[in-house]
Amino acid sequence: MKARILITLKKEVLDPQGKAIESSIAKMGFGGVTHVRVGKVFDLEIEGTKDKALENLSSLSKKLLSNPVIEDVQIEIGN
C-alpha cells in the first residue's frame, strides 16, 4: 500500500529556511504570502496490514526520518 510521511518543524521552533523563502517570495513581487514553513515529504510503499504499516512507519519516522524533539510527524496511508 502507498504511504506518505510528512515531517514539519513544531510551531514553536523557528524556521529560518521558511523565513528566507518568505523573504524571497516578497522580493519577487508575490504579495500576500506569509508564515512559510518548510518540511519533508516521504512517499513510499509498504506491505502488511494498515495497522502494522502505521506502527512500522511511526517507528521509522521517530528513529530515522525525524527529530521528535523539534519535528512533528504525520502519516497518511492509502490503499
Backbone as numpy.savetxt, mean C-alpha at the origin, in Angstrom:
# Nx Ny Nz CAx CAy CAz Cx Cy Cz
-5.87 -18.06 -6.94 -6.70 -16.89 -6.94 -5.82 -15.65 -6.94
-6.38 -14.55 -7.43 -5.63 -13.31 -7.49 -5.75 -12.56 -6.17
-4.68 -11.86 -5.83 -4.67 -11.08 -4.60 -3.89 -9.79 -4.84
-4.23 -8.79 -4.05 -3.53 -7.51 -4.10 -3.23 -7.09 -2.67
-1.99 -6.68 -2.45 -1.57 -6.18 -1.14 -1.23 -4.70 -1.32
-1.90 -3.85 -0.55 -1.67 -2.41 -0.59 -0.98 -2.01 0.71
0.15 -1.34 0.58 0.90 -0.91 1.76 1.07 0.60 1.69
0.63 1.27 2.75 0.74 2.72 2.82 1.28 3.12 4.18
1.88 4.29 4.22 2.35 4.81 5.50 1.14 5.13 6.38
1.28 4.92 7.67 0.21 5.29 8.59 -0.01 6.80 8.52
-1.22 7.22 8.79 -1.59 8.64 8.67 -0.69 9.54 9.51
-0.21 9.04 10.63 0.61 9.85 11.53 2.05 10.01 11.04
2.45 9.23 10.05 3.84 9.22 9.59 4.00 10.21 8.43
4.99 11.07 8.54 5.29 12.03 7.48 5.68 11.28 6.21
5.17 11.76 5.06 5.45 11.14 3.76 6.20 12.14 2.88
7.53 12.21 3.00 8.28 13.19 2.23 8.19 12.97 0.72
8.09 11.72 0.27 7.95 11.45 -1.15 6.60 11.97 -1.66
5.58 11.78 -0.89 4.26 12.31 -1.24 4.27 13.82 -1.32
4.93 14.47 -0.36 5.03 15.93 -0.36 5.78 16.43 -1.59
6.86 15.74 -1.98 7.63 16.13 -3.16 6.78 16.01 -4.42
6.01 14.94 -4.52 5.13 14.76 -5.68 4.04 15.82 -5.69
3.47 16.10 -4.52 2.45 17.14 -4.41 2.98 18.49 -4.87
4.20 18.81 -4.47 4.83 20.06 -4.88 5.05 20.10 -6.39
5.52 19.00 -6.96 5.73 18.93 -8.41 4.43 19.06 -9.18
3.37 18.47 -8.67 2.05 18.58 -9.32 1.63 20.05 -9.39
1.81 20.76 -8.28 1.44 22.18 -8.25 2.30 22.99 -9.21
3.60 22.71 -9.26 4.51 23.44 -10.15 4.19 23.18 -11.62
3.61 22.02 -11.92 3.25 21.69 -13.29 1.92 22.32 -13.70
1.27 22.99 -12.76 0.04 23.70 -13.09 -1.24 22.92 -12.83
-1.14 21.77 -12.20 -2.34 21.01 -11.87 -2.83 21.47 -10.50
-3.95 22.14 -10.48 -4.45 22.68 -9.22 -5.39 21.71 -8.52
-5.61 21.98 -7.25 -6.58 21.22 -6.48 -6.14 19.86 -5.99
-4.87 19.51 -6.17 -4.38 18.21 -5.69 -3.66 18.43 -4.37
-4.14 17.77 -3.33 -3.53 17.91 -2.01 -3.45 16.56 -1.32
-2.70 16.52 -0.26 -2.57 15.34 0.60 -2.14 14.09 -0.18
-1.11 14.21 -0.97 -0.60 13.07 -1.75 0.15 12.13 -0.81
-0.17 10.86 -0.89 0.51 9.82 -0.12 0.99 8.75 -1.09
2.17 8.23 -0.86 2.76 7.22 -1.73 2.72 5.87 -1.01
2.48 4.82 -1.78 2.44 3.49 -1.20 3.00 2.46 -2.17
2.80 1.20 -1.81 3.26 0.09 -2.65 2.08 -0.83 -2.93
2.07 -1.40 -4.14 1.04 -2.36 -4.53 1.72 -3.63 -5.01
1.27 -4.76 -4.49 1.78 -6.05 -4.92 0.60 -6.86 -5.45
0.63 -7.21 -6.74 -0.37 -8.09 -7.34 0.25 -9.47 -7.47
-0.48 -10.49 -7.02 0.06 -11.84 -7.08 -1.06 -12.86 -7.16
-0.68 -14.08 -7.41 -1.63 -15.19 -7.41 -1.20 -16.16 -6.32
-2.18 -16.71 -5.63 -1.90 -17.60 -4.51 -2.89 -18.76 -4.54
-2.41 -19.93 -4.14 -3.25 -21.12 -4.12 -3.81 -21.34 -2.73
-4.85 -22.15 -2.65 -5.44 -22.52 -1.37 -6.80 -21.88 -1.17
-7.35 -22.09 0.00 -8.64 -21.50 0.33 -8.47 -20.01 0.59
-9.58 -19.29 0.53 -9.53 -17.84 0.75 -9.02 -17.52 2.15
-9.47 -18.27 3.15 -9.03 -18.03 4.53 -7.54 -18.30 4.70
-7.06 -19.41 4.13 -5.63 -19.74 4.23 -4.79 -18.73 3.46
-5.27 -18.30 2.29 -4.55 -17.29 1.51 -4.44 -15.99 2.30
-5.52 -15.57 2.93 -5.50 -14.35 3.72 -4.52 -14.46 4.88
-4.50 -15.60 5.52 -3.56 -15.84 6.62 -2.11 -15.77 6.13
-1.82 -16.44 5.01 -0.47 -16.45 4.46 -0.04 -15.06 3.99
-0.93 -14.34 3.32 -0.59 -13.01 2.83 -0.39 -12.02 3.97
-1.17 -12.17 5.01 -1.00 -11.31 6.18 0.37 -11.53 6.81
0.75 -12.78 6.96 2.06 -13.11 7.53 3.19 -12.61 6.63
3.05 -12.84 5.33 4.05 -12.37 4.36 4.22 -10.86 4.42
3.10 -10.17 4.51 3.14 -8.71 4.55 3.87 -8.20 5.79
3.58 -8.80 6.93 4.19 -8.35 8.18 5.67 -8.71 8.26
6.05 -9.87 7.70 7.43 -10.33 7.83 8.37 -9.82 6.74
7.83 -9.52 5.54 8.70 -9.19 4.42 8.37 -7.88 3.70
7.10 -7.66 3.42 6.73 -6.57 2.52 6.54 -5.22 3.19
6.29 -5.21 4.49 6.00 -3.93 5.15 6.77 -3.79 6.45
6.73 -2.58 6.96 7.24 -2.29 8.30 6.01 -1.97 9.15
5.53 -2.92 9.94 4.28 -2.73 10.69 4.29 -1.55 11.66
5.46 -1.06 12.01 5.53 0.08 12.93 5.04 1.35 12.25
5.34 1.51 10.96 5.00 2.76 10.27 4.06 2.58 9.08
3.73 1.33 8.72 2.91 1.10 7.53 1.65 0.29 7.85
0.59 0.62 7.12 -0.65 -0.14 7.18 -0.71 -1.08 5.98
-1.36 -2.22 6.17 -1.48 -3.22 5.11 -2.97 -3.49 4.86
-3.32 -3.52 3.59 -4.68 -3.89 3.18 -4.56 -5.02 2.17
-5.28 -6.10 2.39 -5.22 -7.27 1.51 -6.57 -7.47 0.85
-6.54 -7.59 -0.49 -7.74 -7.86 -1.26 -7.56 -9.19 -1.97
-8.53 -10.07 -1.82 -8.46 -11.37 -2.46 -9.65 -11.52 -3.40
-9.35 -11.87 -4.66 -10.39 -12.08 -5.66 -10.65 -13.56 -5.84
-11.23 -13.89 -6.98 -11.55 -15.30 -7.27 -10.45 -15.97 -8.03
